[in-house]
Amino acid sequence: MPTEALDPMEHLLAERACERLIVEFVRRLDLGDPSGVADLFTPDGVWEWPHGDREVRGRDALRTYFGARPEDRLSRRMSTNILVTVHSAVEATATSYFATYRVDGHTGGMVPPRLPANVGHYEDTFRRADGVWLLERRIVHLPFGGETARLGQERQ
């Protein structure tokens, strides 16, 4: 896909806006606003997970999907290696890596350290509309994944 020539400052601002969406996505999931993740997507935005053929399309469906997260889930996601490519004033893509630390059954306090539940990367497509950058599509690639542990039900 050819890159449209942009003013260097416009290019930098577009990159930063897309990076911020990547970081805001995990902040909302981890710190108490999971259904709010839907607002980071375009109205027809898509969350796709090829493993298991999952696809969630549209803000209402995204709000329901992310809002169904268990209330007693404790998670922290580490996002890194964020590489945004701006293609034009209205389109960009990115790849970023993540590790997810997650347990269910959390009632408060500190949890002993453990291995991540998932490690993978996202492939994102962004669209700018009405001056705002949003996620148009997020594809999750999960080469390392496991079940979410439930506190109190773990093997000794």
C-alpha positions in Angstrom: 0.0 0.0 0.0 1.7 3.3 -1.0 2.1 6.0 1.6 0.5 9.3 0.8 2.9 12.2 1.5 1.9 13.9 4.7 3.4 16.9 6.5 5.9 15.5 9.0 3.9 16.9 12.0 0.7 15.4 10.7 2.5 12.1 10.2 3.8 12.2 13.8 0.4 13.2 15.2 -1.2 10.3 13.4 1.3 7.8 14.7 0.9 9.1 18.2 -2.9 8.9 18.0 -2.8 5.3 16.9 -0.2 4.4 19.6 -2.5 6.0 22.1 -5.4 3.8 21.0 -3.3 0.7 21.5 -2.4 1.7 25.0 -5.9 3.0 25.9 -7.4 -0.3 24.7 -5.5 -2.3 27.4 -5.9 0.4 30.0 -9.7 0.1 29.7 -9.7 -3.7 29.8 -7.4 -3.8 32.9 -8.6 -0.9 34.9 -12.3 -1.2 35.0 -13.9 0.0 31.7 -14.0 -3.1 29.5 -17.2 -2.3 27.7 -15.7 1.2 26.9 -13.2 -0.5 24.6 -16.1 -0.4 22.0 -15.8 3.4 21.8 -12.2 3.0 20.5 -13.6 1.3 17.3 -15.3 2.7 14.3 -19.1 2.1 14.4 -18.6 -1.0 12.2 -15.3 -1.9 13.8 -14.2 -5.6 14.0 -12.4 -7.7 16.6 -11.1 -10.8 15.0 -9.5 -13.9 16.5 -8.7 -16.4 13.8 -8.0 -19.1 16.3 -11.5 -20.3 17.1 -13.0 -18.3 14.2 -14.2 -15.5 16.5 -15.3 -12.2 14.9 -17.2 -9.5 16.7 -18.5 -6.7 14.5 -20.0 -3.3 15.4 -19.8 -1.2 18.5 -22.9 -2.7 20.1 -21.6 -6.3 19.7 -18.1 -5.1 20.9 -19.6 -3.5 24.0 -21.4 -6.7 24.8 -18.4 -8.9 24.1 -15.9 -6.9 26.2 -18.5 -6.1 28.9 -19.1 -9.8 29.5 -15.7 -10.0 31.2 -16.0 -11.5 34.7 -16.3 -8.9 37.4 -13.8 -10.8 39.6 -11.1 -10.9 36.9 -7.7 -9.2 37.6 -5.6 -8.6 34.5 -2.7 -6.6 33.4 -1.5 -6.5 29.8 1.9 -5.4 28.7 2.0 -3.9 25.2 5.3 -3.4 23.4 7.1 -3.2 20.1 4.3 -0.9 18.8 5.0 -0.1 15.1 2.5 2.2 13.4 2.6 2.8 9.7 0.6 5.8 8.4 -0.6 5.2 4.9 -2.6 8.4 4.4 -4.3 11.2 6.3 -7.1 8.7 7.0 -5.6 5.2 7.2 -2.9 3.6 9.2 -1.9 0.1 10.3 0.1 -1.2 13.3 1.6 -4.3 14.8 2.1 -4.5 18.6 3.1 -7.4 20.9 1.4 -8.2 24.2 1.6 -10.4 27.3 -1.5 -10.9 29.4 -1.4 -11.7 33.1 -4.8 -12.7 34.3 -6.7 -14.6 37.0 -10.4 -14.9 37.9 -11.8 -15.1 41.5 -9.8 -12.0 42.6 -11.3 -10.4 45.8 -8.6 -7.9 46.5 -4.9 -7.8 47.5 -1.8 -8.9 45.7 -1.6 -12.1 43.8 1.6 -14.2 43.8 3.6 -13.8 40.5 2.8 -16.2 37.7 3.5 -16.8 34.0 1.4 -14.8 31.5 -1.9 -16.4 30.4 -1.3 -15.2 26.8 1.5 -13.9 24.7 0.9 -12.7 21.1 0.5 -9.8 18.8 -2.2 -7.6 17.3 -2.5 -6.4 13.7 -4.5 -3.2 13.7 -6.1 -1.1 11.0 -7.0 2.5 11.9 -9.4 4.9 10.2 -9.6 8.6 10.8 -13.1 10.1 10.6 -14.2 13.6 11.6 -10.7 14.3 12.8 -10.6 11.3 15.2 -8.5 8.1 14.8 -10.3 4.9 15.7 -9.6 1.2 15.4 -11.3 -0.3 12.3 -10.1 -3.8 12.8 -8.0 -5.6 15.4 -6.8 -9.1 14.6 -5.4 -11.1 17.6 -2.7 -13.6 16.9 -2.1 -15.9 19.9 0.8 -18.3 19.5 1.0 -18.8 23.3 -2.2 -19.1 25.3 -3.8 -20.9 28.1 -6.9 -21.0 30.3 -7.5 -18.3 32.9 -6.6 -19.5 36.4 -9.2 -19.2 39.1 -7.8 -18.3 42.4 -8.5 -20.9 45.1 -8.9 -23.7 42.4 -5.3 -23.9 41.3 -3.2 -27.1 41.6 -0.8 -27.2 44.5 
